[in-house]
Structure formats: C-alpha cells, structure tokens
Amino acid sequence: MTETWRAPRFAFLASHDLSTMLCTGNCVKTSAEARHRSSHGRRYVVCSMRDTKDNSIRERCHRETPSPAAVVAVGIAMVSLTMFPRPTDAAILHFRGERPTTLGVTANRYLGLCPNVQNCVSTSNNAYSSQFIPPWTYNPAEGAGGRPEKGMGEAIEDLRKVLSSYQGCTIIAQQNLVNEFGKGYYIYAEFESPLMGYVDDVEFLFQPDGKTVDYRSASRLGKDDLNANRQRIKNLRKELENFGWKSVGFN
C-alpha cells in the first residue's frame, strides 16, 4: 500500500553534504524514497509522483541543492565556533581513534618498537631504521659549564613543564619504575591536533643511569604522518634545551 507523503522543507545533515529533497507536491513513498542519480557530476533526488489524471506512478528528478535552512544551519554552526568560549587548544573535530593496548614499558626497561608504518618514531627501534630517533640526555657531558649534575626528579619536572605548555598535550599517566639497574620513571601523554582532533600517543622513559630519556611517539590513525611525530619530538627537545637537555644524536 502506497502512502502520500510531502518531502520535508528543512535541511538535514548527510554524510557528505547539506541538502534538502526538493520534491514538490504530493510524493509517493517507495522503498527507494531517497534514491539518488548522478548526471555529469550533479546529484539528483528521485521522487515517485502520482499522476492526477490516470492515477499512475511516475518518477520525477529534482536537482539536490542546499536549502535556505541548510545555509542558516551552517552559518549558526560557524558563528558558534567563534562566539562560544572553548579552550584555545581544543580541536573542532575529534578523530581520536582507539587508545592502543600496546602502550607501556616492557620489563620496566624498554619502550615499544614502532610497527612497519611511517607514523611512528621510537628510540627502541634499530638505529638504521627510518623510525629510529636518538634518546635525550638531561646531564650532557659537554657544555655543562660547571653546573651540578641534575637529579632525575628535577629532570622530570623539566619535562612536565614543557608538556603542560605544549598545545593539545594532556598527561595521562605517570609511574615510578624499578628494574635490576635501579629506579626509573614513565610518563605517557596524548597530543591532539588543533583542527581535526587526531591523537598521537607519546611515551617517555627516564632510565636509571641518571641521564638518559627514551621516548616513543606514534599516531593512532593512518600510515603516514608527514613527519608530524618526528617534528613534535624536535620541538619538545628544543624547549628542553632551555633546561640544559640535549639529544644524544640528531633529530
């Protein structure tokens, strides 16, 4: 049994565009109520229409275009982004992905390796790997300038200060560690991109030797980060240089 139906005049959010179905008059609902046809790159809505002369059902195509209501809806959304207060580092969208289950320290001594994708860097990877990045030291032998050796506790505070001031960074977990070589410390932070809300997982491991910090930075989504993780590590290292830190190599 067919039912008479009038297409709505308000706009609706589709997965790819804002549009309204431009069926006019009394349309007849069918199982293909919102079918679309494409013609030369244009999108059309197909409505089944009842002919008033012979009561037959005929199809009518209407080009799908944004309605005034859709334009108003987009305008309101854009204005709300500027009028309503939100943190300056808060993302507009949130493509966070799932938090990996492989985070953490193995045997209280090693961070994880990077998988075979170009959106991860780690001090644990082979030095000849494109994903390798050298560790940091907060007690460099050269250029100490007669300063007393920095303790691990002070170095941890250095890193916390830099992370807390970095856009989009949230410290998620911190933990004291003990292994056969002594005491260490672990910090895990999430970095959210300012527009799309992509999240990268970044881990830091203070080694018991009293000078070395290993780290791993990886994107949750995609396979290539266009060097974003490596660049972030470089930015963090440059900030830490103000506290006397250095890279053991070049990054």
MITI-867236 format. One record per residue (C-alpha): residue in one letter; x, y, z; residue number from 0. Coordinates in steps of 0.001 Angstrom, whole numbers, plus 500000, padded with zeros to 6 digits. Layout:
{aa:a&X:X&Y:Y&Z:Z&i:NUM}
...
***
This chain:
{aa:m&X:500000&Y:500000&Z:500000&i:0}
{aa:t&X:501378&Y:503402&Z:498988&i:1}
{aa:e&X:501112&Y:506380&Z:501307&i:2}
{aa:t&X:501039&Y:510031&Z:500341&i:3}
{aa:w&X:503984&Y:511990&Z:501659&i:4}
{aa:r&X:505261&Y:515567&Z:501360&i:5}
{aa:a&X:509026&Y:515979&Z:501372&i:6}
{aa:p&X:510377&Y:517944&Z:504355&i:7}
{aa:r&X:511409&Y:521547&Z:503799&i:8}
{aa:f&X:514122&Y:521603&Z:506436&i:9}
{aa:a&X:517716&Y:520678&Z:505663&i:10}
{aa:f&X:519341&Y:517571&Z:507017&i:11}
{aa:l&X:522957&Y:516608&Z:507611&i:12}
{aa:a&X:524105&Y:513899&Z:505226&i:13}
{aa:s&X:527439&Y:512154&Z:505401&i:14}
{aa:h&X:528945&Y:514265&Z:502627&i:15}
{aa:d&X:526784&Y:517346&Z:502118&i:16}
{aa:l&X:523998&Y:519573&Z:503349&i:17}
{aa:s&X:520917&Y:519263&Z:501212&i:18}
{aa:t&X:517146&Y:519163&Z:501107&i:19}
{aa:m&X:514999&Y:516909&Z:498985&i:20}
{aa:l&X:513290&Y:519158&Z:496521&i:21}
{aa:c&X:510221&Y:517082&Z:495781&i:22}
{aa:t&X:507221&Y:519323&Z:495442&i:23}
{aa:g&X:503583&Y:518448&Z:495657&i:24}
{aa:n&X:502464&Y:515082&Z:496965&i:25}
{aa:c&X:505185&Y:512461&Z:496578&i:26}
{aa:v&X:504525&Y:508784&Z:496962&i:27}
{aa:k&X:506814&Y:506976&Z:499366&i:28}
{aa:t&X:508512&Y:503965&Z:497880&i:29}
{aa:s&X:511258&Y:501696&Z:499172&i:30}
{aa:a&X:513658&Y:503958&Z:497275&i:31}
{aa:e&X:512337&Y:507139&Z:498857&i:32}
{aa:a&X:515719&Y:508894&Z:498892&i:33}
{aa:r&X:517367&Y:507391&Z:495824&i:34}
{aa:h&X:519999&Y:509495&Z:494121&i:35}
{aa:r&X:521003&Y:509721&Z:490484&i:36}
{aa:s&X:524169&Y:511258&Z:489140&i:37}
{aa:s&X:524379&Y:513157&Z:485890&i:38}
{aa:h&X:527536&Y:514982&Z:484856&i:39}
{aa:g&X:528690&Y:515206&Z:488447&i:40}
{aa:r&X:525375&Y:516636&Z:489710&i:41}
{aa:r&X:523271&Y:514941&Z:492357&i:42}
{aa:y&X:519527&Y:514420&Z:491972&i:43}
{aa:v&X:516757&Y:513190&Z:494244&i:44}
{aa:v&X:514232&Y:510832&Z:492665&i:45}
{aa:c&X:510636&Y:511070&Z:493867&i:46}
{aa:s&X:507795&Y:508890&Z:492718&i:47}
{aa:m&X:504844&Y:511099&Z:491791&i:48}
{aa:r&X:501198&Y:510148&Z:491359&i:49}
{aa:d&X:499709&Y:511417&Z:488115&i:50}
{aa:t&X:496361&Y:513031&Z:488952&i:51}
{aa:k&X:494891&Y:512210&Z:485511&i:52}
{aa:d&X:495348&Y:508441&Z:485334&i:53}
{aa:n&X:496497&Y:507742&Z:488925&i:54}
{aa:s&X:499747&Y:506185&Z:487633&i:55}
{aa:i&X:503075&Y:506445&Z:489411&i:56}
{aa:r&X:505806&Y:508351&Z:487629&i:57}
{aa:e&X:509292&Y:509385&Z:488661&i:58}
{aa:r&X:510426&Y:512930&Z:488772&i:59}
{aa:c&X:514025&Y:514063&Z:489239&i:60}
{aa:h&X:514966&Y:517193&Z:491107&i:61}
{aa:r&X:518443&Y:518560&Z:491487&i:62}
{aa:e&X:519632&Y:518365&Z:495091&i:63}
{aa:t&X:520765&Y:521797&Z:496294&i:64}
{aa:p&X:521247&Y:523392&Z:499708&i:65}
{aa:s&X:518059&Y:524904&Z:501066&i:66}
{aa:p&X:517915&Y:528264&Z:502873&i:67}
{aa:a&X:517527&Y:526325&Z:506110&i:68}
{aa:a&X:520724&Y:524408&Z:505372&i:69}
{aa:v&X:522612&Y:527642&Z:504753&i:70}
{aa:v&X:521299&Y:529053&Z:508045&i:71}
{aa:a&X:522305&Y:525859&Z:509891&i:72}
{aa:v&X:525870&Y:526077&Z:508581&i:73}
{aa:g&X:526000&Y:529765&Z:509481&i:74}
{aa:i&X:524889&Y:529100&Z:513042&i:75}
{aa:a&X:527481&Y:526350&Z:513392&i:76}
{aa:m&X:530282&Y:528594&Z:512166&i:77}
{aa:v&X:529227&Y:531515&Z:514363&i:78}
{aa:s&X:529054&Y:529245&Z:517421&i:79}
{aa:l&X:532719&Y:528341&Z:516918&i:80}
{aa:t&X:533662&Y:531985&Z:517378&i:81}
{aa:m&X:531038&Y:533160&Z:519899&i:82}
{aa:f&X:531055&Y:530358&Z:522463&i:83}
{aa:p&X:534182&Y:530058&Z:524596&i:84}
{aa:r&X:536331&Y:526977&Z:524159&i:85}
{aa:p&X:539961&Y:526240&Z:525075&i:86}
{aa:t&X:542382&Y:527632&Z:522510&i:87}
{aa:d&X:543953&Y:524205&Z:522038&i:88}
{aa:a&X:540636&Y:522316&Z:521775&i:89}
{aa:a&X:540034&Y:520571&Z:518475&i:90}
{aa:i&X:536960&Y:521368&Z:516382&i:91}
{aa:l&X:536532&Y:517746&Z:515272&i:92}
{aa:h&X:537542&Y:514610&Z:517144&i:93}
{aa:f&X:539068&Y:511765&Z:515139&i:94}
{aa:r&X:540651&Y:510284&Z:518240&i:95}
{aa:g&X:540733&Y:506593&Z:517372&i:96}
{aa:e&X:541151&Y:503884&Z:519994&i:97}
{aa:r&X:543898&Y:504083&Z:522608&i:98}
{aa:p&X:546437&Y:501320&Z:521812&i:99}
{aa:t&X:546673&Y:498376&Z:524155&i:100}
{aa:t&X:550422&Y:498036&Z:523493&i:101}
{aa:l&X:551495&Y:501153&Z:525383&i:102}
{aa:g&X:553759&Y:500879&Z:528402&i:103}
{aa:v&X:557177&Y:499603&Z:529418&i:104}
{aa:t&X:558493&Y:496064&Z:528939&i:105}
{aa:a&X:560371&Y:494667&Z:531953&i:106}
{aa:n&X:560334&Y:498216&Z:533402&i:107}
{aa:r&X:563151&Y:498977&Z:530964&i:108}
{aa:y&X:562079&Y:499225&Z:527299&i:109}
{aa:l&X:559506&Y:501174&Z:525319&i:110}
{aa:g&X:557757&Y:499507&Z:522399&i:111}
{aa:l&X:559032&Y:499276&Z:518852&i:112}
{aa:c&X:557238&Y:501035&Z:516015&i:113}
{aa:p&X:555165&Y:498907&Z:513637&i:114}
{aa:n&X:556064&Y:498935&Z:509956&i:115}
{aa:v&X:554335&Y:502257&Z:509196&i:116}
{aa:q&X:555641&Y:505788&Z:508723&i:117}
{aa:n&X:553661&Y:507450&Z:511514&i:118}
{aa:c&X:555816&Y:506423&Z:514454&i:119}
{aa:v&X:559285&Y:507134&Z:515852&i:120}
{aa:s&X:560987&Y:505383&Z:518754&i:121}
{aa:t&X:564379&Y:505251&Z:520455&i:122}
{aa:s&X:563854&Y:501485&Z:520772&i:123}
{aa:n&X:563975&Y:500852&Z:517027&i:124}
{aa:n&X:567114&Y:499755&Z:515221&i:125}
{aa:a&X:569466&Y:502691&Z:514639&i:126}
{aa:y&X:569389&Y:502013&Z:510885&i:127}
{aa:s&X:565592&Y:502087&Z:510763&i:128}
{aa:s&X:563770&Y:505108&Z:509331&i:129}
{aa:q&X:561690&Y:505065&Z:512527&i:130}
{aa:f&X:564664&Y:505359&Z:514861&i:131}
{aa:i&X:565206&Y:508586&Z:516757&i:132}
{aa:p&X:568018&Y:509180&Z:519267&i:133}
{aa:p&X:567344&Y:509497&Z:523012&i:134}
{aa:w&X:567787&Y:512639&Z:525092&i:135}
{aa:t&X:570099&Y:513371&Z:527980&i:136}
{aa:y&X:569458&Y:515870&Z:530764&i:137}
{aa:n&X:573071&Y:515599&Z:532002&i:138}
{aa:p&X:575214&Y:516104&Z:528887&i:139}
{aa:a&X:578950&Y:515702&Z:529467&i:140}
{aa:e&X:579807&Y:518541&Z:527093&i:141}
{aa:g&X:578867&Y:522110&Z:527818&i:142}
{aa:a&X:577826&Y:521528&Z:531422&i:143}
{aa:g&X:579505&Y:524810&Z:532345&i:144}
{aa:g&X:580356&Y:523638&Z:535824&i:145}
{aa:r&X:576683&Y:523093&Z:536697&i:146}
{aa:p&X:575967&Y:520428&Z:539307&i:147}
{aa:e&X:574566&Y:517205&Z:537920&i:148}
{aa:k&X:570782&Y:517325&Z:537548&i:149}
{aa:g&X:568776&Y:514782&Z:539507&i:150}
{aa:m&X:566041&Y:512694&Z:537894&i:151}
{aa:g&X:563348&Y:514429&Z:539936&i:152}
{aa:e&X:564363&Y:517839&Z:538604&i:153}
{aa:a&X:564517&Y:516476&Z:535053&i:154}
{aa:i&X:561015&Y:515034&Z:535409&i:155}
{aa:e&X:559762&Y:518494&Z:536413&i:156}
{aa:d&X:561504&Y:519967&Z:533342&i:157}
{aa:l&X:559583&Y:517621&Z:531070&i:158}
{aa:r&X:556281&Y:518187&Z:532872&i:159}
{aa:k&X:556638&Y:521951&Z:532414&i:160}
{aa:v&X:557321&Y:521600&Z:528686&i:161}
{aa:l&X:554441&Y:519170&Z:528172&i:162}
{aa:s&X:551953&Y:521284&Z:530124&i:163}
{aa:s&X:552689&Y:524294&Z:527910&i:164}
{aa:y&X:552545&Y:522371&Z:524608&i:165}
{aa:q&X:549362&Y:522872&Z:522575&i:166}
{aa:g&X:546997&Y:519910&Z:522647&i:167}
{aa:c&X:549012&Y:517904&Z:525186&i:168}
{aa:t&X:547438&Y:516049&Z:528099&i:169}
{aa:i&X:549489&Y:513965&Z:530521&i:170}
{aa:i&X:547569&Y:510714&Z:531013&i:171}
{aa:a&X:549780&Y:508566&Z:533248&i:172}
{aa:q&X:552966&Y:508754&Z:535349&i:173}
{aa:q&X:554676&Y:505936&Z:537170&i:174}
{aa:n&X:557793&Y:505138&Z:539208&i:175}
{aa:l&X:559669&Y:502115&Z:537890&i:176}
{aa:v&X:562299&Y:499798&Z:539315&i:177}
{aa:n&X:564430&Y:497262&Z:537425&i:178}
{aa:e&X:567726&Y:495465&Z:538040&i:179}
{aa:f&X:569666&Y:498623&Z:537148&i:180}
{aa:g&X:567863&Y:500960&Z:539525&i:181}
{aa:k&X:564938&Y:503398&Z:539540&i:182}
{aa:g&X:563310&Y:504999&Z:536517&i:183}
{aa:y&X:560194&Y:506961&Z:535651&i:184}
{aa:y&X:557497&Y:506728&Z:532967&i:185}
{aa:i&X:555255&Y:509471&Z:531533&i:186}
{aa:y&X:552518&Y:508923&Z:528963&i:187}
{aa:a&X:550835&Y:511838&Z:527189&i:188}
{aa:e&X:548286&Y:512328&Z:524417&i:189}
{aa:f&X:548704&Y:515047&Z:521791&i:190}
{aa:e&X:545551&Y:516174&Z:519971&i:191}
{aa:s&X:545807&Y:518097&Z:516688&i:192}
{aa:p&X:544069&Y:521513&Z:516800&i:193}
{aa:l&X:541658&Y:521132&Z:513872&i:194}
{aa:m&X:540779&Y:517500&Z:513166&i:195}
{aa:g&X:541420&Y:516162&Z:516662&i:196}
{aa:y&X:543771&Y:513359&Z:515612&i:197}
{aa:v&X:545512&Y:511887&Z:518658&i:198}
{aa:d&X:549141&Y:510760&Z:518919&i:199}
{aa:d&X:550405&Y:508696&Z:521847&i:200}
{aa:v&X:553773&Y:509795&Z:523233&i:201}
{aa:e&X:555719&Y:507960&Z:525960&i:202}
{aa:f&X:558830&Y:508990&Z:527881&i:203}
{aa:l&X:561068&Y:506685&Z:529907&i:204}
{aa:f&X:563705&Y:508007&Z:532332&i:205}
{aa:q&X:566434&Y:505384&Z:532570&i:206}
{aa:p&X:568188&Y:504518&Z:535868&i:207}
{aa:d&X:571554&Y:505801&Z:534581&i:208}
{aa:g&X:570649&Y:509306&Z:535754&i:209}
{aa:k&X:570876&Y:510991&Z:532360&i:210}
{aa:t&X:569051&Y:509171&Z:529521&i:211}
{aa:v&X:565418&Y:509607&Z:528445&i:212}
{aa:d&X:563943&Y:507257&Z:525839&i:213}
{aa:y&X:560684&Y:508046&Z:524090&i:214}
{aa:r&X:558182&Y:506808&Z:521534&i:215}
{aa:s&X:555688&Y:508893&Z:519530&i:216}
{aa:a&X:553016&Y:507281&Z:517325&i:217}
{aa:s&X:549807&Y:508275&Z:515532&i:218}
{aa:r&X:546679&Y:506225&Z:516191&i:219}
{aa:l&X:545223&Y:506574&Z:512696&i:220}
{aa:g&X:546676&Y:506327&Z:509200&i:221}
{aa:k&X:550019&Y:505034&Z:507979&i:222}
{aa:d&X:551959&Y:508216&Z:507207&i:223}
{aa:d&X:552058&Y:511293&Z:509442&i:224}
{aa:l&X:554019&Y:513541&Z:507035&i:225}
{aa:n&X:556784&Y:513671&Z:509656&i:226}
{aa:a&X:554491&Y:515126&Z:512361&i:227}
{aa:n&X:555707&Y:512866&Z:515182&i:228}
{aa:r&X:559382&Y:513466&Z:514431&i:229}
{aa:q&X:558806&Y:517217&Z:514201&i:230}
{aa:r&X:556962&Y:517278&Z:517538&i:231}
{aa:i&X:559819&Y:515441&Z:519227&i:232}
{aa:k&X:562210&Y:518004&Z:517767&i:233}
{aa:n&X:560057&Y:520865&Z:519092&i:234}
{aa:l&X:559984&Y:519315&Z:522566&i:235}
{aa:r&X:563740&Y:518805&Z:522536&i:236}
{aa:k&X:564307&Y:522444&Z:521580&i:237}
{aa:e&X:562185&Y:523546&Z:524555&i:238}
{aa:l&X:564078&Y:521186&Z:526852&i:239}
{aa:e&X:567386&Y:522660&Z:525694&i:240}
{aa:n&X:566407&Y:525704&Z:527792&i:241}
{aa:f&X:566789&Y:523409&Z:530815&i:242}
{aa:g&X:570155&Y:522062&Z:529689&i:243}
{aa:w&X:568913&Y:518950&Z:527854&i:244}
{aa:k&X:570477&Y:517668&Z:524650&i:245}
{aa:s&X:569915&Y:514987&Z:522049&i:246}
{aa:v&X:572330&Y:512094&Z:522076&i:247}
{aa:g&X:572261&Y:512283&Z:518264&i:248}
{aa:f&X:570391&Y:514374&Z:515721&i:249}
{aa:n&X:566594&Y:514521&Z:515369&i:250}
***
